[in-house]
Amino acid sequence: MKPTPIVIHVVEDDAFYGSLLAHHLSLNPDHLVKKFTSAKTFLAALHEKPDIVTLDYSLPDGTGDYLLSQVKELSPESKVIFISGQNDIKIAIDLLRRGVHDYIVKDNDTKERLWISIEHLRETIELKKELDTLKKEVVKKYDFQKVIIGNSEPIRQMFHWIDKASKTNITVSITGETGTGKELVAKSIHFNSQRKKEQFIAVNVAAIPRDLLESELFGHEKGAFTGAAGRRIGKFEEAHKGTLFLDEIGEMDLSLQAKLLRVLQEKEITRVGSNQVVPIDVRIIVATHKNLLHEVKNGRFREDLYYRLLGLPIQVPPLRDRNNDIILIARFFIDQFCRENSLPDKNLSVEAKKKLMLYNFPGNIRELKSVVELACVMCDEMEIQPEHINIISASYNVNTMNGENTTLRDFTTKLIQHYLDLYQYDILKVAEKLDIGKSTIYRMIKNNELVVQKVEN
């Protein structure tokens, strides 16, 4: 891909000297250079927001100080390089303190020095442009009506609340069963809000040990506790100006809930081991699969924190309530899996669709993804049939196990063994697919609970 040109405006009242500089910079094909001989014509074109401006410090119709102030006001991202006939150290230092990139005195080496100065700026400018492009792509990616697949009434209602949440900074509480896509809803809110260009930081409260969660959220100072070798910035500071997503908030310890409440009320944090108060500006989105009001009544969640976090509640519907969305989502996962694994396109037969529609998917979207990916592997033809949709082996529907003398341990072992066989004993991939620790699998192998065969190359 051809790099985006670096736009340079050369401002020099000496027409010959300005043409000389412009020609020299144009020798790089990635430079788009425009020449101006007056402050008036330059300012009239400043709406083009050049990447770099080279300014003659003493123009007949505009001083260097005035032009610098205009650039900062009208095109603050533009980098400024002054070129002056005055070798005045005091002026140079003052301009550099005000954010000017370089101050070059006119002499025989001016062209070369200017070239080097611009080359130093190139990498920074190109990286910023690349970052801006990526941010735009991320925002486009999270157009929620395209990313969240479905057209059922529960999903259309959810879209309505996502749209409402995106237009303000109100706290959002997302509820829904495991595997319904609560984090995707949180990202959709963030990337369609005014904070979309800032950080989206996700923390799974249930995945972090209680004694480490405070440091994870609020940070710590060097020596705050054993193992604190240096200062660490917490997730609240990391998400400053952006969004902090606290998943499984219902798992937070009561003592930490009190500290979280104070942070939300005061909009400031204190790192562990410090007395320094750090102001924060963070939008909070929380999610849980639990009934928090029930947790409040049972003394496991603070009532005051519950009402502080409730904000705008959004319920993510379970897959079994989404009717034909099941087929739309299955189609998406099939296309994705075939594309990522260089498989020919596959379709669902009418009977296969019926089988999917009749199942209640207790694992929701995460389970559907697992089921159809396995179907793609099992199907050697272009059309997926009911026998390829092995719901029992992929998800172990509890209803099909009635009457079987199966323990939870046996259930877990069979499920892990199935995935080990499916993914050719790739332990890391199985751990990722089942969302379990790889150490669990290694321990079960060591105890001869699982069988791992060597795969021939």
N, C-alpha and C positions, 0 to 999 in steps of 0.2 A: 504493500500500500504506500503510495506517495505521501511524504510528510506534508502537513499543512504549512503553507509559506509563513515565514516570519514577516509581519508587516512593519516597515520602518519608515518614519517620517523624518526627513532631513530638513531642518529649518536654518537657512543661512542667507543673509541679505546680499552677500557677494555672490552674484549669479555664477561666475566662473568657478569659484571655490566650492560652492554648493554642488555644482554639476560634477566636479572632480570627486567629491566624497560620495555622491549618489552612484556614480559610475563604478567606483571602487567596491562599494557594498553590493552592487548588482552582479558582480562577478560570481557570487554564490547564487546558483539557480533557485535555492530555497528562500531567497530574500525577495520580498516585494517592496520596492523602494519608491517613495514619492518625495518630490522636492518642492519646498516652499521658500519664497524670498521675502515674506513679510509675516508679522505676527497675525495680521488680519486674515490672510488667506489660510494660514495654519489653523487658527481657532475655528474658522468656518468648516474645516474638515475634521475637527477633533471628534465629531460624533462617530467617525469610523473606528474609533478606539484602537489605535495602532499598538502593537506589542512594545515597540521601542521608539522613543523620540530623541533625536539629537538636536539640541538647542544652542544657537549662538547666544551667548550671554548678553550681548549688547546689540539689540535690534533697534532701528530708528523709531519703530512704532510700538515697542513693548520691551520692558525690562525683563531680565531673567527671573527676578522674584515674582513678578506679576504672571508670567507665563507658567512658572512652576505651580503657582496657586491655582491657575485655571486647569492645568492638567490633572492635579490632585482632585479637583472638584468634578470635572466633566469626564475624565477617563482615569480613575484611580488605579486601574490595573496596569497602566502603561509605565514602562521603565524609562527613566530619563537620564540622558548623558549630556552634560554641558560641554561645549567646545568654546573656548574663550581665548582672546588675544591677551588677556591679563593673567600674569603669573602671580596671583594674589592668594597666598596660603590661607589667610583669614576667611576670604570668600569661599574657597574650596572646602574648608572644614565645616563652615556653616551650612553649605549646601548638602554635604554628605550626611550631616546630622539630621537634616530634614528629609532624608530618604532618597536623595539622588544617587544613582548607581555609580557614576564616575564623573570626574572633572578633568578634562583634557585641555592642555594648553596648545595653541596653534604653533606648530614648528614643522620641521622636515619629517618627523616621525608620527605626525598626527594620524595619517591613514592607517598605519600599522597598529598603533595603539587603539584606535577606534575598532578595527577589525577584531583584535584580541578581546576587547571589552565586550563586544557583541557576542562573540563566540562563547564567552563565559556565561552570558545570559541565556543562550539558546537552550541548553539542557533544562534549565529551570522553567522556561516558557513552554517547551514541548511537553515536559512532564505535567505541567498544570493543564494544558490543553487536553492531554490524554486523560487526566483525572476528571476534568469537566465532562468529557465525552462518556466516560464510564458511569459517572453519576447520572447523566441523562439516560443512558441505557438501563440503569437500575430502576430509575423512576418509571421508564416506559415498561420495563419488565413487570412492575407491580401495579399495572392498570388492573385493579382487582376484578373487573368484570370480564377480563380476558384470562387472568391467572387462576382465579377461583372458578373451576369448571362447574357449570350447572345452570339450570333454568327452572328448577322447581320453586314452588311458592315459598318454602322456608328459606331458600337461598336468596330469592329476590328480596325478601324481607330483611335478610342479613345485609345485603348490598345497601339497602336504604340506611341502615344504622352505621355502616362503615363510612358512607358518604357524609352523614351527619358528624361522625367523630373526626373525620379528616379536616373539617372546616374550622375546628376550634382546638384549643389545647386541653380540653377537659380530660380528666383521668378516665380510662376505659377499663372495665372489668369483663374479661372474656371467660365464659363458662362453656363446657362441653366435654363429652366423653373423650377418653384417651384415643388418639389417632384420628380425630376429626379435622385437624389442621388449624389449631388455635394460633400457632406462631405465624402462619401464613396470613391470617387475618390481621395480626398485630403489625406485620411488615407492610401490608396493604394500607393500613391507616397511616403509618409513618411516611411511606414513600408517596403518599398523595396529600400530605399536609405541608404546612409552611416550613416544617423542619426537615424536609426531604433531602436537603443537601448536607445535613449534619449526620452524625453517627446514629446508627441503630444498634444498641447493645442488648444482647439477650443473656439472661442468667436463669439457669434451671435450679431453683432453690433446693429441690429434692436431690439433686446430684452432687451437692457440695456438703461435706461434713459440717455439723453445726458449729464446731469450734473454729472453723475456718471461714464461715460465711460472713461474719462481721468484717474481717479484713478484706474479703473479696468485694464486698459492697462499698466500704468506706475507705479502704486503703490502710496502710500502716507506715510507721516511721522505723528507721534502722534501730534494732535493739528492742523493739516493742515487745517481743516475745522470742523464745528460743527458735532459731532458724531465720529470724528476720534480719538478713544480711544487709539490707538497704531499704531505702524508701520505696514504697509501691503505691501507685495511683489506683484507687478503687474504681468500680464500675460506674458509680455516680459521677465522679469527676471525668471519667472517660466519655460519658454520655452527655457532658455539658453542652447545652444548646440543642441537643438531639433528643432521642427517645430511649428510655430504659424499660425493657420488657422483662418483668419478673414472672417467670413461668412456675407453676405449681406453688403459688404463694401460700396455699393452705398448709404446706409442710414447714413453714417457718416457725422456729422456736418462740415461745411467748416472750422471753426476755429480749430477743432481738426485735420482736414486733413493736415493743415500746420505743426502741431506738429509731426504728423506721418511721414510726408515727411522728416523732419529734423532727426528724429530717424533713418530712413532707410538710409539716406545719411551718417550720422556721426557714426552709429552703437553704439549708447550710449543713455541711457535714464536718466532723472532726475525725481525722485519721486515728487509728489505734496507736496509743503511745504518744499522742500529741495534744497540746492545748489550743493549737491554732485552728480558728474557725475558717472554713473555706465555703464561700457562697456558691450555690449551684443553680442552674436553670435547666431543669430536666422535665420532659413530659413522661408521665408514668402510665404504662399499660401493664395490667396483671392478668394472669390466667390461672384457672384451676379446673380440675375435674370434680372437685368436691362441692358440696352444698355449704358455702361459707356460713350462711345463717344458722344452719344446723350445727356447724362447728362452734359458733358463738354461743349457742344455747347449751352446749356441752362443755363450755369453758376451755376450749382448745384454740380459740381465736378471739382476739380483743374486739369488743363491740365498737369502741371508738375508731379503731383502725379499719374495721369493716365498713363503716359509713364514710370514712375518709377515702377509701379505695373504690367504693361502689361506682361513683361517677356515672358514666353512661354504660349500662350493662348490655352486652351482646352475647346472645346464645348461639353457639355453632351447632346446627342440627346434626344428629347421628345419621349415618349413611342410610339406615333402614327407613328413614322418614323422607328420603329424597327421590323416591320413585325412579323415573327414567334417567336421573343423574348418574345412577350406577353404571349404565351402559356408556354414557358420555365419558365418564372418568376412566372406565376400563379401556375404552378406545384410545384415550390419551396415553395411558401407561403402556399399552401394547405398542403403539407407534414409537414411543420413546425408547422402550426396551429393544425393539428391533433395530432402530437406528443406531443406538449405542453399541450394539453387539453385531452389527453388520449382517443382520438376518433379513430375509425377504419379507415384504409386507404380509401381515396376516390379518384375517377378518374373523369376526365372531359369527358362528352359525346361529340360526334362529333358536335351536334347541339349547345352545350354550348360553345365549342371552337369557332364556327362560330360567336356566339353572342358577345364574347369577342373581336374577330378580327374586327368586324364591328363598334365597339365603338371607339371614338377617345381619350378617357381618358385625359380630360383637367387637372386632378389632377395627372397625370403620375403614377409612381410606387407606391406612397403613396395611391392613389385612388384604383389602382388594388389590393393592399393588403387588403384594406377595403372591396372591392367587394367580393373577394374570401373567406375571413374569414366569412362574412355573409352567403355566399353560403354554407360553411361547416356546419354552425349552422342550416340552413334551410333544408338541405338535410338529410333525415333519411335513405336513401339507400346508396349503395356503389358507385353510379355514380351520379355526379352532372348534372342536367338537366337545360335547358335554364330558366325555371321558378324559379330556385333557384338563378339565377344571377339577383338580383334585382337592376339594375343599377340606377333606378329612386330613390328608397328609400335610397340607399347607397351613392349616389353621386349627385343626382338631376341634371341630364344633362340639361343644360340650353336650348338646342334645343327642349326638350320635353315640355317645359313650355311656348312655344309661344302661345299667345292668352289667357293665364291665367292671371287673375288680381292678381298677387302675388307680395307682397312687399319683399324687402330684409329682413325685420324684420320677416315676416311670414316664409320665406325660412329658416332662421337661427333657428327659434323656432321649426319648424317641424323636421329639421335635428337633433337637440339636443334631442328632445323628442324621435325620432326614436332610437337613440343610448342609451338613458336611458332605454327604454323598452328592447332593445336588451341585454344590460349588467346588467339587473336586478337592475337598479337604483344605480349602483356603480358609484358615482359621480367622484371619483378620476380617475377611469379607463376611463370614458367617456371624461374627460378633457384631459387625455393623448392621447386618440385615435384621438380626434379632434384638438389637439394642441391649446387649449384655457385655460384660467385661470379658476380654480374651483370656484373662487369668482363670476365669470360671471354666472355660473350655479346656485349657491346659491341665487344670487340676483334675477334671473328670477323665481326661485321657490317661493321666498318670495313675488314676485309681481304677483303670480298666473298665470304666463305665461307658466309654465311647471307643469306637474302633476307627482308626485312621489308617488308610491304605496309601502306599506310595504310588503317586501318579507317574506313569511312564511318559517321557517326552517323545 
